[in-house]
Amino acid sequence: MRVDKFLKVSRIIKRRTVANTACDGGRVSVNGKSVKPSHEVKVGDVIEVSFGTGKVKAEILSVAPTAAKADAPSMYRIIE
């Protein structure tokens, strides 16, 4: 699954266009490397997203094309 779509489906970022912009701006990294929106992610990858004042670091636990709002937090585990 593309990293921008995962960020949107898992609700780490609210909209896919915002996820695209974050990736293009170098604020999203997977396994320590800055990535483009089309980067493929898989279970076990560690995503780090830099926001205005902080960072979110999460490990991917599952990848699904869609997720209900209640199921979205089970797709990842916050590391820091």
N, C-alpha and C positions, 0 to 999 in steps of 0.2 A: 504494500500500500504506500502511496505517496505520503511524504511527511506532512505536507500541508493538509491533506485530507484527514490524516490521523489526528492532527492537532484539533481540527474542527469536530470530528466525530467523537473524540474523547472529551471534548469541551474544555481543553486546556486553553484554547483560544476560541473565542465566540464565533468568528466568521472566517471562512476560507480565504477571502480576499485579504483580511488582516494577517492571516498566517502566511500568505504569499509575500506580502510586504515585509513581514518580519524576516523571512528567509532571504529575500533579496537584499535586505539591509544588513545581513550578517549577524542577526540576533538569535539565530537558531543553529545549534550544533548537535550532531549525532555522533556518539562515541568520540567526542573531543575534536571533531572536524566540522567546520562551517559548511552548511549544505544549501543546495538550491531547493526550491519547492518540489521538484520532481524526484528527489532522492527517495529510494525505496527503503522502508523500514521493516523490521521483522521483530519477532518476540526476542527479548533479551537485550535489545539496543537501549542505550541511555540517551535520552533527549534532554538538552539544556536550552531553555528559552530565557533570554534576558529582557526584562521589562524595564520601564523607566528607572525605578529605584532598586529593583531586586532581580533575583534569578529563581527559576524553578527548574529543578533537576529531577527527572522521573525515569524509571525503568519501565519498558513496555512489557506488559504481562499477557496481553492478547490483542489480536488485530481482527477487526470485523468491519465490513463495509457500512453498517449502520448500528446504532446503539440507542436504546431508550435513555432518557435523562437519568433515570435511577441506576442504570447499568454502566454508564460512562465511567464513573470513578474506578470500577473494577478492571478497566483496561490498562491501568498504569499504577505504579507505586512511587510515591514521592520519596526521594533519597535525601535531598537537602531542602 
